Amino acid sequence: MSAQPGSVAKVCLLAGKIMLESGAETYRVEDTMNRIAASLGLENAESYATPTGIQFSTEGEASYFRRISNRSNDLQKIADVNSISRQITAQSLDAKEALLLLKGIQHNSETFPFWLQLIASALASGSFAIMFGGSWADFAPSCIAGAGGYAAMIGFDKLLEIRFIAEFVASFLIAVIAVISINAEFGQHMDKIIIGAVMPLVPGLHITNAVRDLMAGHLIAGISKGVEATLTAIAIGAGVAVLFAFSPH
């Protein structure tokens, strides 16, 4: 199966863009783009991906570049792109059909509605509070703090589009809710409530991807993702620390 180089490049770049914006590892993105290009008859294709951009070129053809501005975690979109890639490799999709399917994936809304994400973050927060040694009295306040912090993070992220500030505000709100809960005798262990509530904010996927990229030899991508995860952890810790630093003891 062969197609025009420009059409193949559009398919490869869109597939890579969706995967990077959804939290995929850079080595997986490059491998997927190269496989799609080879399956569509574009030989000697080269792709280079970083967390903030993708470059794609072929021997004797133009070079293409796409900027990656927004990144989140959406494993369903990554799985959907991988499914399309496998169909292209099996010669059951051409470039035009694949491009239409990829555009549909790109414009899909969030996999889960916001209210369901809040419920999930609340239950996860309460469960982590118990797992880290808290009592059942800490379950409910940790659920409330976790849901409130997650809602604040999503809201401020859309308002300011600066993820680190959103995470700082979210962790600060979690600490406020924890303090209020303990003062109202609605909970027993403040530290366990806070630890459980901040867990949905912890950049676990970023840390995992950073290590996997480093092990795959993608040093720039691995280091940049590691720095991003570190800054996120600092923002979360600083939000909690600020409240206790300026509150009366």
N, C-alpha and C positions, 0 to 999 in steps of 0.2 A: 504494500500500500504506500503510495507516494502522494505528496501534495506540494503546493507552492511553499517555498521557504518562509515567506512572510506569514502564511496561515499557520504553519507548524510553530513558528516562533510565538505567535499569539497564544496558541494552546499551551505551550510549555511555560510561558511567562505567567499566564493566568493561573495555571495549576500550582506553580511555585509560590505565587503571591498569596493564594488562598491558604496554602499549607503554612507558610511563614506567619501570616496573620493569625493563624489558629494555634500556633505554639509548637509546630513540628521542628525537629532537629534539622540543622542546615545540611548535613550529609544526606539525610533522607530526601530533602528537597532536591538537591542536585542529582541524586540517583534517579528520582522519579522523572525529572525533566529530561535527563539523558535517555532514559528508556523510552519515553514518549517520542522524542525526536527520532531515535533509531527505528522505532516501529512504524513511524509515518514516512520513512524513506529519507530522512535527513542525516546523512553520514557525517562523521567527524564533528559532531556538535559538542560545544563546551559550555558549561554553566558554572557560575560562581555565585554563591549565596552568602549573605551576611544577615544578621538580624534586622538591618535597616535598608537592604537593597538586594536586587538580583541583576546579574548580567548574563546575557545569553548570546552566543555567537556561533557561527559555523565557518569553516574554511572557505574563503573567497566570497563570503556574504557579509551583510551589514551586522553590526553589533547592536544589541537591544538592551535597554536598562529599565528597571522598574523600581520606584521608591517604595519602601515599606514604612508607613507612618504609624499605623495602629496595630497593636499586638494583643491578643487575648488567648484564652484557652478554650478550644472547641474541637474535641477529639472526633466528634461526629463528622465534621467537615473534612478532617484529615482522612478519615476512613472512606468518605465518599469520593475524594480525589483519588485515593489509592484504587478504589473500585473502577473508576473510569480509566485509570492507567492500565489496569489489568485487561480491561476490555479492548483498549487500543492495542496492547501487546498481542492479544488473541485475534487481532484483525477483524473485530466485530464492530468497531467504530471508526469512522473517518474523521478528518480534522474538523470539518464543519459541524458534524454531530457532537463531537467532543466539546467544541467551543460553546455550543448552546447549552449543554449540560453543565459545564463549568460556570457559565454565567448564572444559571439557575442556582447553583450552590452558593455562589458569591453573594447573591441578593437574598438568600434565606435569612430570616430573622433568627434570633437566639433559639437554641434548641429547646430550652425550657422557659416558661413564662417567669416573670419577675417574682410573683408571689410564691411559686414553687421553689425558686432559688432561696428565698428568705426562709421558707420552712426547712429546707435542706441544711442551710447554714446554722439555723437555730438548733436542730437536732444534732448536727455534728458538734457544735460547740458544747452542748450539754453532755454529750457522750465523751468528748475529750476531757471535760472537767472531771468526770467520774474516773476515766482511765488513768488520769494523772494523780489520783489519790484523793479527790474530793468526795464529799458525802452527797447523799441524795438531796439534801437541802440546798446544795449548790447547783443542782441540775437546772431548775427553772430560771434563776437569775443569770446563769451562763447562757441559756437559750435566748433570753431577752437581750443580753449584751451582744451576743454573737449576731443575732438578726439585726439589731440596731446598728452595729458597726459595719456589717456588710451593706446595709441600705445606704449608710452614709458614704461608704467608699464608692458605690455605684453612682450615687447622686453627684458627689463632688468630682468624680472622674469625668462625667458628662458635662459638668458645668465649667471646670477649669482645664480639662484635658491634660492635667499633670498628675500622673499616677502616684508619685511619691507623696504629694501633698494630700491626695485623697486617702492614702493609707495612713498618713500621720493623723489626719482628722478622725478617721475611723477608729484607730487604736486609742486616741484621746477620749472619744465618746465611750468606748468600751470601759476604760478605766473609771470614767465618771459614773456610769451605770453600776459598776461593781462597788464603788464607794458608797453610793446611795443605797444599794441593796444591803450592804453590811450594816450601815448606820440605821437602817430600818429593820434590822434583824431578819432580813429576808435572804438568808444564806449564812454560811459559817466560815468559809475560807476564801478571803479576797483573792489570794494569789491563784488558787485553783480556778476561780471564776474567770479571772483575766486570761490565764493560760488557755483555758478551753475556748474562750470567745475569740481569741486572736488566731486560732489555728486555721480558720477558713481564709485568712489573709496571708498566711505563710506561703512564700513562693517555692513550694516543693517541686513543681514541674520544671521551673526555670533552673533550679539547682541540678536536677536530674539531667536535663538537656545539656547544661553546661559541661557536666562530667562526660556525657556520652560524646559530645562534639570534640572535647579535648582528647578522648581516647581514640576517636576516629581521625585525629590529625588536623582538625579544623581549629587551629589555635586562636585565631582572631574571634571567631564566633563563640568559642568556648569561654574565652576570657571576658568578652563583652557581656555574655549572658550571666557569667558568674558575678561580674561587677553590678549588673542590674539587680540580681537576686540579693546581693549584699546591701545595696542601697535600700531595697525594699525592707529588708530585715531591720536596718538602722531606723527607717521611718517608723516602723511599727514599734520598736523599742523606745524611740524618742517620744512618740505620742503618749505612751504610758508613763514614761519618766517625767515628762513636763508637769503632769498633774501632781505627782508626789513631790516634785521639787518645789512647787510654789504653794502647796496646800499646807495648812497648819498641822503640826504633829501633836 
